[in-house]
């Protein structure tokens, strides 16, 4: 077979409403794909017009309006498949854990990215509507996909544990990257005595336990500032109430969504990033912290250990005393962060969006070849 030229369709509807998480992942992937692939044709599908602009001539945005107003997941299931057939798409990629579960042509390869198994491990932390979509559509997407991209070995392991009958040969690790890779390897400088958290305000992020740890430190005479960035999230009423009460009120501030430029400054200004999440598929803030030479305090027995290795300080995320002790030890200078400089540099240079895009392109080609080899 000579050079393969494919028409690759991508569902980009989440870019309209999701600035963090999967939305951020998709934006970074699209930018990197446009830099790395000038051969294949990409069609980016959305049910409504959006601000996203392509930068490469072989990438086109296409609005496929539904006949009447409907949720995005219904558009994906009932409207999008017809357009994919009409456009003769060779490979379809669903970057947010779902793909259409019917209506594909036989010669169209189906690729889905799985970020985590939250809906299996911690269903109580999810919005009801998203949980339903995950249980009904993600489950079926996983079973019918020709190729599955997992964002870490941890997520791959979780997926195969929950789907033991799945063909492991079609499950591939496709790591995320950091858009801050170029910022790496600045000599560590004294920062403000503040911690930074990056992520949405949702139960899985375990922020209530983090606040309890700061209260423990306050009772011992240690007042440490914490800045929170990211979307408002969900199921966080109790946490927000706690933020309005002393002593937290004086030391904790929620900045909401910030630009990449603002986020870069926060990474550089903060003494450390604290990431107490109970469950993640990748843990991008850990990687971004290293790119800014910022220490990381994070959860033990999690995917963060796969990414950070010995370069982070770890605590038990279920134990506020453990988190408090870790924070105290860090500010007491008990962690030789500079001693891991070379390894951190290697980690940041390994996980780049360029590498992620190149790996995805290889995955698209493999999925295409598989479909055409199996065709009669």
C-alpha positions in Angstrom: 0.0 0.0 0.0 1.3 3.4 -0.9 0.9 6.6 1.0 -2.4 6.6 2.8 -4.5 9.8 2.4 -7.5 9.7 4.7 -10.6 11.9 5.4 -10.7 12.1 9.2 -13.9 13.3 10.9 -13.7 14.7 14.4 -16.6 15.6 16.8 -15.6 19.0 18.2 -19.0 20.0 19.8 -17.4 20.1 23.3 -15.3 23.2 22.3 -18.5 25.3 22.6 -18.9 24.8 26.3 -15.9 23.0 27.7 -12.8 25.3 28.3 -11.1 22.9 30.7 -10.7 19.2 30.8 -11.6 17.4 27.6 -12.1 20.8 25.8 -8.6 21.8 26.6 -7.3 18.4 25.6 -9.1 18.7 22.2 -7.9 22.2 21.5 -4.3 21.3 22.1 -4.6 18.1 20.0 -6.2 20.0 17.1 -3.4 22.6 17.2 -0.7 19.9 17.2 -2.4 17.9 14.5 -2.5 21.0 12.3 1.2 21.4 12.8 2.1 17.8 12.2 -0.2 16.6 9.5 -0.4 18.3 6.1 -1.3 15.2 4.2 -4.7 14.0 5.4 -8.0 15.9 5.3 -9.7 16.7 8.5 -13.4 17.7 8.9 -14.4 19.1 12.3 -18.1 18.7 13.0 -20.2 20.8 15.3 -24.0 21.2 15.7 -23.7 25.0 16.0 -21.2 27.6 14.8 -18.3 28.3 17.2 -15.4 30.6 17.5 -12.8 27.9 16.8 -10.7 28.7 13.7 -8.5 26.3 11.8 -5.0 27.3 10.8 -4.2 24.7 8.2 -5.8 24.4 4.7 -6.4 20.6 5.1 -8.6 21.3 8.2 -12.2 22.5 7.8 -14.9 23.2 10.3 -18.4 22.0 9.2 -21.6 22.9 11.0 -24.3 20.2 10.8 -27.4 21.8 12.3 -30.0 19.5 13.7 -33.6 19.7 12.4 -34.7 21.0 15.8 -33.0 22.0 19.1 -31.5 18.9 20.8 -28.7 18.0 23.3 -25.3 17.4 21.8 -25.3 13.7 22.5 -28.5 13.2 20.6 -27.0 15.2 17.7 -24.0 12.9 17.7 -26.1 9.8 17.7 -28.9 10.7 15.2 -27.7 13.6 13.0 -23.9 13.3 12.6 -23.8 9.7 11.2 -25.7 10.6 8.1 -23.2 13.5 7.4 -20.2 11.2 8.0 -21.6 8.8 5.3 -22.3 11.7 2.9 -18.7 13.1 3.4 -17.2 9.6 2.9 -15.2 9.8 6.1 -12.5 7.1 6.4 -11.8 7.5 10.1 -14.0 9.0 12.7 -12.5 10.2 16.1 -14.6 10.8 19.2 -12.4 12.7 21.7 -14.8 12.8 24.6 -15.4 9.1 25.3 -18.3 8.7 22.9 -19.0 7.9 19.2 -22.2 7.3 17.3 -23.3 3.7 18.3 -25.1 3.1 15.0 -25.3 4.5 11.4 -21.6 4.0 10.5 -20.7 2.8 7.0 -18.8 -0.5 7.0 -15.6 1.0 5.7 -15.4 3.8 8.3 -12.9 3.2 11.1 -14.3 4.2 14.6 -11.8 5.6 17.1 -12.7 6.8 20.6 -10.5 8.4 23.3 -11.1 7.3 26.9 -9.9 9.7 29.5 -10.9 7.9 32.7 -13.3 5.4 34.2 -14.9 7.9 36.7 -18.4 6.7 35.8 -17.4 3.2 37.0 -15.2 4.1 40.0 -16.9 7.2 41.4 -20.4 7.5 39.8 -21.6 9.5 42.8 -19.3 12.4 41.9 -20.8 13.0 38.4 -23.7 15.0 37.1 -26.7 12.8 36.6 -27.0 13.6 32.8 -23.3 12.9 32.2 -23.4 9.7 34.2 -26.4 8.5 32.1 -24.5 9.3 28.8 -21.4 7.5 30.1 -23.3 4.4 31.2 -25.4 4.1 28.0 -23.3 5.6 25.2 -19.7 5.3 26.4 -20.2 1.7 27.3 -21.4 0.9 23.8 -18.8 3.2 22.2 -16.1 1.2 23.8 -17.5 -2.1 22.6 -18.0 -1.1 19.0 -14.8 1.1 18.5 -12.2 -0.3 16.1 -9.5 1.5 18.1 -9.4 3.0 21.6 -7.0 5.7 22.7 -6.3 5.7 26.5 -4.5 8.8 27.9 -2.4 6.8 30.3 -1.3 3.2 31.2 -3.5 3.7 34.3 -6.6 4.4 32.2 -5.8 1.5 29.9 -5.6 -0.8 32.9 -8.8 0.5 34.3 -10.6 0.0 31.0 -9.5 -3.6 30.6 -10.4 -4.3 34.2 -14.0 -3.0 33.6 -14.3 -4.6 30.2 -12.4 -7.9 30.5 -13.9 -9.3 27.2 -12.5 -6.3 25.2 -9.8 -7.1 22.6 -6.7 -5.7 24.3 -5.0 -5.4 20.9 -7.3 -2.5 20.0 -6.5 -0.5 23.2 -3.6 1.9 22.9 -1.9 4.3 25.2 -1.9 7.8 23.7 -0.5 10.2 26.2 -1.5 13.9 26.6 1.0 16.7 26.5 1.8 20.1 27.9 1.6 23.3 25.9 4.0 24.8 28.5 6.9 22.5 27.5 9.0 25.4 26.2 8.9 27.0 29.7 10.9 24.1 31.3 14.3 24.3 33.0 14.4 27.7 34.7 16.3 27.7 37.9 14.0 27.4 40.9 13.4 30.7 42.5 11.7 31.5 45.9 7.9 31.9 45.3 5.1 33.4 47.2 3.9 31.3 50.1 0.9 30.1 48.3 -0.4 26.8 46.9 -2.2 26.5 43.5 -4.9 24.1 42.5 -5.9 23.7 38.8 -9.1 22.0 37.9 -12.9 22.2 38.2 -14.7 22.4 41.5 -16.3 19.0 41.7 -16.3 16.2 44.3 -13.7 14.0 42.6 -11.1 16.8 43.1 -11.3 16.3 46.8 -11.1 20.0 47.7 -13.1 19.7 50.9 -10.4 17.4 52.4 -7.8 19.9 51.2 -9.5 22.7 53.1 -9.6 20.5 56.2 -5.9 20.1 55.9 -5.4 23.9 55.7 -7.6 24.3 58.8 -5.4 21.7 60.6 -2.3 23.8 59.7 -4.1 27.0 60.8 -4.7 25.5 64.2 -1.0 24.9 64.5 -0.2 28.5 63.6 0.6 27.9 59.9 -1.5 30.1 57.5 -1.0 29.2 53.9 -2.8 30.8 50.9 -4.5 28.7 48.3 -5.6 29.9 44.9 -8.1 27.8 43.0 -8.4 28.0 39.2 -10.9 26.3 36.9 -14.6 26.0 36.1 -17.3 26.2 38.7 -18.0 22.5 38.4 -20.9 20.7 40.1 -22.1 19.2 43.4 -19.9 21.7 45.3 -22.5 23.5 47.4 -20.9 22.3 50.7 -17.5 23.2 49.5 -18.5 26.7 48.5 -20.2 27.2 51.9 -16.9 26.2 53.6 -15.0 28.8 51.5 -17.2 31.6 52.9 -16.2 30.8 56.5 -13.1 31.8 58.5 -10.3 31.0 58.5 -10.6 29.7 55.0 -12.3 32.9 53.8 -9.1 34.9 54.4 -6.7 32.4 52.8 -8.5 30.8 49.9 -9.6 32.4 46.7 -11.3 31.0 43.6 -10.2 32.7 40.4 -12.4 30.8 38.1 -11.3 30.2 34.5 -8.0 31.9 33.6 -6.2 32.3 30.3 -3.1 30.2 29.5 -1.0 33.4 30.1 -2.6 33.9 33.5 -2.2 30.2 34.4 1.5 30.3 33.4 2.1 33.2 35.8 0.3 31.4 38.6 2.4 28.3 38.1 5.5 30.4 38.2 4.5 32.5 41.2 3.2 29.6 43.4 5.4 27.8 45.9 3.8 24.5 44.8 0.8 23.0 43.1 -1.4 20.8 45.3 -3.5 18.2 43.4 -5.5 16.1 45.9 -7.8 14.4 43.3 -9.3 11.1 44.2 -9.2 9.9 40.6 -7.7 11.1 37.3 -7.0 9.6 33.9 -3.9 11.6 33.4 -3.3 14.6 35.7 -2.3 17.3 33.4 -1.6 20.0 36.1 1.2 17.8 37.4 3.0 17.9 34.0 2.3 21.6 33.6 3.7 22.3 37.1 7.0 20.6 36.2 7.2 22.7 33.0 7.3 25.8 35.2 9.7 24.2 37.7 7.0 24.2 40.3 6.9 21.5 43.0 3.9 19.2 43.1 2.1 17.8 46.2 -0.4 15.1 45.0 -2.3 11.9 45.7 -0.6 8.6 46.4 -1.6 5.4 44.5 -2.9 7.3 41.5 -2.0 8.0 37.9 0.0 11.0 39.1 2.7 8.5 40.2 2.8 7.2 36.6 3.5 10.7 35.3 5.6 12.3 38.2 7.4 9.3 39.6 9.8 10.3 42.4 9.6 14.0 41.4 6.5 14.8 43.5 5.6 14.7 47.2 2.7 12.3 47.9 -0.1 12.1 50.5 -3.1 10.0 51.3 -6.0 12.0 49.6 -8.5 10.5 52.0 -6.7 11.7 55.1 -6.6 15.5 55.9 -3.8 14.9 58.4 -1.7 13.3 55.7 -2.2 16.2 53.4 -1.5 18.7 56.2 1.7 16.9 57.1 2.8 16.8 53.4 2.2 20.6 53.1 4.1 21.2 56.4 7.1 19.1 55.3 7.2 20.9 51.9 7.4 24.4 53.5 9.8 23.1 56.1 12.2 22.2 53.3 12.1 18.4 53.7 11.9 17.7 50.0 14.9 18.0 47.7 13.0 19.3 44.7 16.1 20.6 42.9 17.6 17.1 43.1 15.0 15.8 40.6 15.7 18.6 38.0 17.1 16.4 35.3 14.3 13.8 35.6 11.6 16.5 35.6 13.1 17.9 32.4 13.0 14.5 30.8 9.3 14.0 31.8 8.2 17.4 30.4 10.1 16.7 27.1 8.5 13.3 26.8 4.9 14.4 27.2 4.4 16.9 24.5 1.4 17.7 22.3 3.6 17.2 19.3 4.3 13.6 20.4 0.6 13.2 21.2 -0.4 14.3 17.7 2.1 12.1 16.0 0.9 9.1 18.1 -2.7 9.9 17.2 -1.9 10.0 13.5 -0.3 6.6 13.7 -3.4 5.4 15.5 -5.7 6.8 12.7 -3.6 5.0 10.0 -3.6 1.7 12.0 -7.4 1.9 12.4 -7.9 2.7 8.7 -5.6 -0.2 7.6 -7.4 -2.6 10.0 -10.8 -1.8 8.4 -9.5 -2.2 4.9 -7.6 -5.4 5.6 -10.8 -6.9 7.1 -13.0 -5.8 4.2 -13.9 -8.6 1.7 
